[in-house]
């Protein structure tokens, strides 16, 4: 566990204080704790990704086949000291991802996803020579107004609001036509 010495526990590599997101303390086999971001960076630059060397004592920690560093045990003692609950952070390619679940399941809110990009893939690992860059252009993205409109319709709160407005408009039109038709019918008979 990290030494306190009158301040918050911090990662001995990046010196950022531990938290329950991208600086979650993870424990290696040697019992040293590091933040998940530093371990993810270390695992991406290590030639043998199944074996991490501790940055302090160089003792190896062997990961199971396909096991990301985010699956290493969390240092719950540090999180308890900080009065934090652990979140589940996952490693997808070269990004750390955190999905923030809504606290109240009755509150209609989509979970937020936070990502931390760990940098571009090195050219030597991507199979490209160091001095060349890809010549293909990215596909054109849809216009901002269309994509923002799609985002609005994906929001459940907006959909409920739109349905309620449609119902209110329908009832209002029905009332206006029924009043107009009733006056026409009564005045036309008399």
C-alpha positions as CSV (number, residue, x, y, z in Angstrom):
1,X,0.0,0.0,0.0
2,X,1.2,3.5,-0.7
3,X,2.8,5.5,2.1
4,X,0.6,8.3,3.5
5,X,3.0,10.6,5.3
6,X,0.3,13.1,6.2
7,X,-1.2,13.3,2.6
8,X,-3.5,11.4,0.3
9,X,-2.2,8.1,-1.0
10,X,-0.8,8.5,-4.6
11,X,0.5,6.4,-7.4
12,X,4.3,6.2,-7.1
13,X,4.7,6.4,-10.9
14,X,2.5,9.4,-11.9
15,X,2.1,10.9,-8.4
16,X,-1.6,11.5,-9.0
17,X,-3.8,10.8,-5.9
18,X,-5.7,7.5,-6.1
19,X,-9.4,7.7,-6.8
20,X,-12.1,5.2,-7.9
21,X,-12.0,6.0,-11.7
22,X,-8.9,6.0,-13.9
23,X,-6.6,6.2,-10.9
24,X,-8.0,3.2,-9.1
25,X,-5.2,1.5,-7.1
26,X,-4.4,-2.0,-8.5
27,X,-2.2,-4.4,-6.6
28,X,0.6,-6.4,-8.3
29,X,1.9,-9.8,-7.0
30,X,4.6,-8.0,-5.1
31,X,1.9,-6.0,-3.1
32,X,2.9,-2.6,-4.6
33,X,-0.1,-0.5,-5.7
34,X,-0.3,1.6,-8.9
35,X,-3.1,3.4,-10.6
36,X,-4.9,1.5,-13.4
37,X,-3.9,4.2,-16.0
38,X,-0.1,3.7,-15.3
39,X,-0.5,-0.1,-15.4
40,X,-2.5,0.2,-18.7
41,X,0.3,2.3,-20.2
42,X,2.8,-0.2,-19.0
43,X,0.9,-3.2,-20.4
44,X,0.6,-1.5,-23.8
45,X,4.4,-0.8,-24.1
46,X,5.6,-4.1,-22.7
47,X,6.6,-6.6,-25.4
48,X,5.2,-9.5,-23.5
49,X,1.8,-8.2,-22.5
50,X,1.1,-11.2,-20.3
51,X,3.9,-10.2,-17.9
52,X,4.1,-6.9,-16.1
53,X,7.3,-5.9,-14.2
54,X,6.7,-3.8,-11.1
55,X,8.1,-0.3,-11.6
56,X,9.5,-0.3,-8.1
57,X,11.0,-3.8,-7.5
58,X,10.9,-5.3,-11.0
59,X,9.1,-8.5,-9.7
60,X,6.9,-9.9,-12.6
61,X,3.2,-10.2,-12.3
62,X,1.8,-12.7,-14.8
63,X,-1.6,-12.0,-16.3
64,X,-3.8,-14.8,-17.6
65,X,-4.2,-15.1,-21.4
66,X,-6.4,-12.2,-22.5
67,X,-6.6,-10.7,-19.0
68,X,-6.4,-6.9,-19.0
69,X,-4.7,-5.0,-16.2
70,X,-8.1,-3.7,-15.2
71,X,-8.8,-7.2,-13.9
72,X,-6.0,-7.1,-11.4
73,X,-7.1,-6.9,-7.7
74,X,-8.1,-3.5,-6.5
75,X,-6.4,-2.2,-3.4
76,X,-9.6,-1.9,-1.4
77,X,-7.6,-0.7,1.7
78,X,-6.7,2.5,-0.1
79,X,-10.3,3.0,-1.4
80,X,-11.6,2.4,2.2
81,X,-9.2,5.0,3.5
82,X,-10.4,7.5,0.9
83,X,-14.0,6.5,1.6
84,X,-14.7,5.6,-2.0
85,X,-16.5,2.7,-3.6
86,X,-14.7,0.9,-6.5
87,X,-16.0,1.4,-10.0
88,X,-15.5,-1.1,-12.8
89,X,-13.0,0.3,-15.3
90,X,-12.3,-1.8,-18.4
91,X,-9.5,-1.7,-21.1
92,X,-10.8,-1.7,-24.7
93,X,-7.9,-1.5,-27.1
94,X,-6.0,1.6,-26.2
95,X,-8.8,3.2,-24.1
96,X,-9.8,2.9,-20.5
97,X,-13.6,3.0,-20.2
98,X,-15.8,3.7,-17.2
99,X,-19.5,3.3,-17.3
100,X,-21.3,5.5,-14.8
101,X,-24.6,3.8,-13.8
102,X,-27.5,5.9,-12.6
103,X,-27.9,5.7,-8.8
104,X,-31.7,5.5,-9.0
105,X,-33.1,2.9,-11.4
106,X,-36.4,4.7,-11.6
107,X,-34.8,7.9,-12.8
108,X,-34.8,7.8,-16.6
109,X,-31.2,8.5,-17.4
110,X,-28.9,6.7,-19.7
111,X,-25.5,5.7,-18.2
112,X,-22.6,8.0,-19.0
113,X,-19.5,6.4,-20.4
114,X,-16.1,8.1,-19.7
115,X,-13.1,7.1,-21.7
116,X,-9.4,7.9,-21.4
117,X,-7.3,7.5,-24.5
118,X,-4.0,6.0,-23.8
119,X,-2.4,7.5,-26.9
120,X,-2.0,6.4,-30.6
121,X,-0.9,3.0,-31.4
122,X,2.9,3.0,-32.1
123,X,3.6,2.7,-35.8
124,X,5.9,-0.3,-35.3
125,X,3.0,-2.2,-33.7
126,X,0.5,-1.1,-36.3
127,X,2.6,-2.6,-39.1
128,X,3.4,0.7,-40.7
129,X,7.0,2.0,-41.3
130,X,8.0,4.7,-38.8
131,X,8.2,7.5,-41.5
132,X,5.0,7.0,-43.4
133,X,1.5,7.8,-42.5
134,X,-1.7,6.3,-43.8
135,X,-3.0,8.0,-47.0
136,X,-6.7,7.1,-46.7
137,X,-9.0,9.9,-45.7
138,X,-11.6,9.4,-43.0
139,X,-15.2,8.9,-44.1
140,X,-17.3,12.0,-43.9
141,X,-19.3,12.2,-40.8
142,X,-23.0,13.1,-40.9
143,X,-23.8,16.7,-40.6
144,X,-23.8,18.1,-37.0
145,X,-27.5,18.9,-37.1
146,X,-28.4,15.4,-38.1
147,X,-26.2,13.7,-35.5
148,X,-27.4,16.0,-32.7
149,X,-31.0,15.3,-33.7
150,X,-30.3,11.6,-33.5
151,X,-28.8,12.1,-30.1
152,X,-31.9,13.9,-28.9
153,X,-34.2,11.1,-30.1
154,X,-32.0,8.5,-28.3
155,X,-32.5,10.3,-25.0
156,X,-35.4,8.7,-23.2
157,X,-36.3,12.0,-21.4
158,X,-36.7,13.7,-24.8
159,X,-38.8,10.9,-26.2
160,X,-41.2,11.1,-23.2
161,X,-41.4,14.9,-23.6
162,X,-42.1,14.5,-27.3
163,X,-44.8,11.9,-26.7
164,X,-46.5,14.1,-24.1
165,X,-46.4,17.1,-26.4
166,X,-48.0,15.0,-29.2
167,X,-50.7,13.9,-26.8
168,X,-51.4,17.4,-25.6
169,X,-51.5,18.7,-29.2
170,X,-53.8,15.9,-30.3
171,X,-56.2,16.5,-27.4
172,X,-56.2,20.3,-28.1
173,X,-57.0,19.8,-31.8
174,X,-59.7,17.3,-30.9
175,X,-61.3,19.8,-28.5
176,X,-61.1,22.7,-31.1
177,X,-62.7,20.6,-33.8
178,X,-65.4,19.2,-31.5
179,X,-66.4,22.7,-30.3
180,X,-66.4,24.0,-33.9
181,X,-68.4,21.1,-35.1
182,X,-70.9,21.4,-32.2
183,X,-71.5,25.1,-33.0
184,X,-71.9,24.4,-36.7
185,X,-74.4,21.6,-35.9
186,X,-76.5,23.6,-33.4
187,X,-76.5,26.8,-35.5
188,X,-77.2,24.9,-38.7
189,X,-80.3,23.2,-37.2
190,X,-81.9,26.3,-35.5
